[in-house]
Amino acid sequence: MDLPASLVRDISPPPLSKRRQSATGTVRAPPGSPEAALVDTKPAVPKNLPMLVAVEAGKVKIVDHLAYFRSQLAKASRCTSSDVPRLSVDIFATLYHSNLHPHGHHFVVHQHNHPVAGVHYDLRLQFSETSSISFALPKGLPGDANSKSISRLAIETRVHNYWNHLIESASRKTGSLIIWDTGTYSILPRTKRKDETLSPQTTDDDEADEGPDNEATVRERKSAGGENDENLKLIAAFQARYIHLRLYGTRLPQNYTVVLRLSSSDMAKRSTAKQKSPKRSQASSIARTPTTSDDEDNPAGMSVQESAGNQELETETEEDEQTRATNAYPGSSNDIGSIHQRRWFLQLDRQNSGFQLETSGSERGRWTGGFKPFLIRGRDHERSVVTGRFAREVESDEGIEGFVGRRGWTGIEH
């Protein structure tokens, strides 16, 4: 039987254009009994539908997401060698629970192998007790300070529920989803140029801005009772269109720091309820003439391959009207003002990640110190930090045999 429409939405778009498509908390449940945490609020789930997919799609209401997913992850965990980055299910659950409050600051990076959009990585940052902003990273996070491509494209998707951070799943409609890394984040001060002006991005001459926040931001934090809460800093940085972000993960190296900034061409707010048609949007994008420097709209370090592939990610989604109007999945709240499909640039902050630029000797012009370079290698090479599974093993566990996703994805290796 055909699945109802509520079960076929993507956990995190972006899908491809229509042209391309036509061509191709308190634990209340008893230990070990995830079904006890479920409340069936709709017609019975079809027998051939895996329970996890029903939960993920919102078919079944969860009383306690942590209890349910903790049990699912524990049952699916694999033994791995000592060189594989791992976070035990118990520690992962504790970390999630410790951020289940209005000022939580949890993050997750999902590796998502979508059957149409292909492999990409989803960075989700919790900004309230219930909700997270989400960015799709077509090539993942930068990992080499001396790469010619230290910048990445980051595209806003829908606001997600915080409990989405717990998910590892697979289906033929949504593809596979594994937890690539997870932990907490902090927001660093915005950098300044040496001439004391605010920098549009982090450069070799930038220094940390230790000056006071603007008066409105300070009042907002004090009135909320948490002047130093990281989630409030995130909200202020997001609305200022410049996020100086440090991630404390399991796979990511110590002091890993990036800058997210909105491209000047996407500064203008676009409607989330009524968007341009794909053809019109693509035509206007091609016709647009940049009015700023290359550093502003196509920063040095952004690969030509990734920039060109951006067109396929700027499309409409087949979601219900309320989700499109609010840019938030049911249960979450877009209090932060996220706009679907806005393009941001994400760049490795080499200085704050521990690197220094050599000015003499044989290493002159290179960044030294810091962490050992890493590459984003895709679904066939990367395991979940929580369960130790490859994407294909998640598919097998969910009974999705012979799944073939979109081919042709390559990482950045230069």
N, C-alpha and C positions, 0 to 999 in steps of 0.2 A: 504494500500500500504506500501511497505517496505521503511524505512527511508534511505536517502542517507548516505554514509559513513561519510560525514562531520558532521552528527548530532549524531553520536554514540560514539564519543571520550569522555573519562572521563575528567572532569574538573581537577581532581587531582588523578592520580593513587596513590597507587599501586593496580593493579589487582592481582589475584592469578595465580599460575602456570597453564600451559596448562593441566597438569594432573588433577588438582583440578577442572578446568573449565569443563572438560569433564565429571566429576562426578557430577557436579551440574548445574578650568574650568569655563567658563561662561555658564549660563543656557540659551540656545537659544530656547528651546521648550516652548510653552505657558504652564502656570501652569495647571496641571491636564490633559495634553495631551501628554503622553509619545510617542505615535505613531508619533507625529510630529517631534520627534528627530531621526526617522529612515530613512535610505536611502536604498531602495531595490536594491542590486547590483547583485542579482542572480535570478533564476526563482522563481515564486511566492511560498510562504510558503504553504504547504498543509493545507487545512481547519481544519483537525483534529489535527494539531500540535500547541500546546500552544505557543503563541508569545514569552514568556520568554525563553522557551527551544531553539527556533530558534536563539534568541539573544545570549544566552549562548554558543551555538554551533558554532557561527560565520556564520550562515546562512544569517543573516541580518546585515548590517553595521550600527553602531550607530554613529550619529553625536555628541551626548552629552550623555555619559553613566550616568553621575550623574543625569541629568534630568529624564531619563527613569527609573532608578532603584529607585530613591527617590520616584517617584510616585507609583511604584509597592510596595515598602515597606510600604508607608503610608496607602495604601488601605488594606494591609494585617495585620496591627498591631492589637494586642489583648490587652484587659485590663487585668492586672495582679495585684496580691496583692503586698503590699509595700515591702515585703521581697524578691521579685524577682529582681535581678540586672537588671536595664534598662538604656538605653541611647535613648533619643528621636530621632526620624528620622531627625528632623531639626538639632540637635546637631551633629548627626552622619554625615550628609551631609556637615555641616560646617567643621568638622574635616577632612573629606576626601578632601574637596576643598582646605583647608589650606595647604595640603601636595602635591597638584597637581603642582609640580615644580621640577626642577632638583635635589634639595637637600631635598626632602620630606623624612620623616622617619615614615611612617605609618605602623601599623601591624594589622593583623587579624588572629584569630584562628577560623577555620571552623570546626564544627562537621559534618562529612561526613559519611553517612550510604550507602555504596556502595553495590549494589545487589550481587556482587561476592566477593569483598575484605572484605566486612563487615564494621563495625564501626571503624573509626579511626579519628584522628584530624589533620588538616592541619595548620601549622604555616607558615604564609607568611610575609616576611619582605621586604618592599619597599627599593630599592637601587638606583632608578633613577626615572625620571618623568613618565616613562612608564612601569617599570618592577619590579618584586619582586622575590626573591629566595623563595623556598618553601620546607618545610620539612614535611613528613608524620610521625605522632606520633601515633603508634598503641595503646598506652595506655594513651594518653593525657599527660598533664603536671603534675609534682609531686606537692603535696599539703600538705605533712605532714613531718615536720622537723625530727620527731622521727621514721619515717617509716623505715623498713628494706630495702625498695626499693626506694631510693631517686633518682635513675638514670632511665632514659628512653632511648629507642631507637629512633633515629631521622634519617629518610631516605630522602635523597635529591630526589625531583621529578623534573618535568619540571619547567623552569622559566615561571612565569605567568605574565599576564598583570596586571597593577596596578588596573584597573577597576574590576578585579575579586574580589577585596576586598568588593565590593558592593553587591555581589550575595547572594540571598537565593532562592533556586529553588528545583525542584524535577522532575524526569522522571523515567521511568522504566529502561532505559539504564544506567543512572548515579546515581540513588538513590536520597536521600535527602541531602540538604546542608543548614545548619543554621549558623548564626554568633554567635559563642560561646562567643567570646570577641573581642574587638577591641580598638585601641588607638594609642599611639606613643611609640617609644622605644628610649633608649640611650645605648651607648656602653661604658662600664666601662674599666678602665685600666686592663691589664692582671695582674694576681696575681703573687707574688713572694714567694718563700719559705723563711724561716728565714735565710738560708745560702746564700740568694741573687740570687739563680738560679731561672729561670722561671719554674713555676709549670705546669705539664701536665694536671692537673685538680685542682679544688679548694679543699683544705683540711683544717683541723682545724688549721694548722700552717701557712696558707697563709696570706699575707698582700697585700694590694693594691699597685701596682707598679705605683708610681707617677712620675717615671723617664721619660725622653724625648722619643718620638718615634724615630725610625730609620730615617736617613737623607732622604732616598728616599720617605718615607711616608710623611714627613713634606713638601718636595718639591712638591709632588703631591697635597696636600691639598692647599698649598699657590698658586700654579699655577691655581687651580680651583676657587680661590677666596673665599674659605670657609674652613679655617684651622680647625674649630671646628664643621663642619657639621657632623651630626650623620651618614648620609648615607655613607660618605667617610670613617668614622671610621669603619663602618660595612664592607665595601669592603676590607679594609686593614686587619681586623680581620678574615674575611672569607678566604682570600688568605693565611693568616698565620695559618689557620686551628684551630683557637681558638677564640671563640666569647663569651665575657663576657657581657651578655645581661640583661638589666633591662626593664621590660614591664610596661607601665602605662595604665592600662585598666579600665574597669568598673566592671567586675566580679572578676578579679585577685586582691589580696590584695595589699596594699601600699608597695612600695619598693620590689616588687616581682622580684627576680634576679636569673638567671640561667647561667650555663656555657655550651656552645656547643663546643665539640672538636671532631676532626676526629679520628677515630680508626686507630691504626698503620697499620692494615691489609689493610686499604683502602687509605693509603697515596699515593700509586702509581696511577697515572692517568689512567683511563680506557677510551677506545674509546666510544663516544656516538653514533657513526654512525653504528658500527658493534660490537655487543655484543655476548658473548658466548651463546650457546643454554642452555635452562633451565637445561637439564640433566647434561651437562658438568659443568655448573656453580655450581650446587648442589654437584656434585661429588668432584670438586676441593675444595669446601668449607669444605666438610667433611674431606677431606684428609689433609687440611692445619694444620700444627703444629704451635701453637703460639710461637713466639720468644721473647715475652715480658712478663711482669708480668701480673697477673690477673687485677691489677689496670689499666693497659693500654688497654687490649683488651676485658675484661669483668669485668668492675668495680664493686666493692662491692656496693650493692644497685641496681644492675640490676637484675630484677626477672628472674628466670629460665624459667618461662612461656613465658615472652616476648622475651627472647633471642632465645628460641626454635622456636617461631612463626615467626622469622625473615626470614626463608627460603621462606615462601609463598609470601613475599613482593619483592623479588629480581627476577623479571621476566621481559620479554620483553613486550612492549605495542603495540597495533594495531594502530599506528599513521602514518601520512604521512612521507615520507622520509626526507623532510626538517626539520620537528619537531624533528625527531630522530637525524639528523645530527647536529643540532644546540642546541638541548636540550632546546628549547624555543618555546612556542606557538606563532602562527602568531600575529604580532603586538607588541610582546615583544622582548627584545634583551638580549642575554646571554653575556653581557659585563663583568660579574663578574667571569666567568669561572666555572659555576656550572656543575657538572657531575652527570648524572642520576643514581639513586640507590646507591650512596655512603652512607655508614653507619656512622653516627655520634652518639656520646653519649651526652645526655642532662642531666645535674645534677643540682639539687637545690643548690644554693649558700646560705647556712644557715646564715653565718655571715652577708653578705651584705643584706640579707632579714630581718635582725633585730633580729636574734637569738643569744644567747650566751650559751656556754656549761658550765653546772654546774659541779664544781669540788669537791664539798663537800655537806654534808647533805643528806636528803632523796631524793633529786632530782639529786644526783650525776650521771654523765654520760648521762643526758638528756639535750636536747636543750630547753631552756625556752625563754619567750618573743616572739617577732615576731608576726606573724598573727595566727588567728584561723585556725586549720587544715581544709582542704577541700578535698573531694574525687571526682574523675571523675566517673560519674555514667551512662553515655550513653544516648541513644536517648529517652528512655522512661521517663527520669527524668529531663532533662535539656532543658530550654527554650532559645530561641534567646534573646540576650541582646538588640536587636533593635526592633524586632516585637513582642516579647513575645510568639512566637509560639514554640510548640513542633515539632519535625520532622514529626510526623503523620499529623499535621495540615498543614504543608507546602505541603505535598503530597496531602491532600484533596483539598487545594486551587488550586493546579495545575491539578486537575482532575485525580490524580493517586490513584484510590481506590483499596484496597485489596493488596497493595504492601507488599511483604514478602522478607525481606533482609536475608543475611546470619546470621544464628543463632550461639549462643555459645560464643559471646563476653562477657568478664567479666573484670571489672576494677580491680585495685590493691588496696586492702583494708587492708594491713598489713604493 
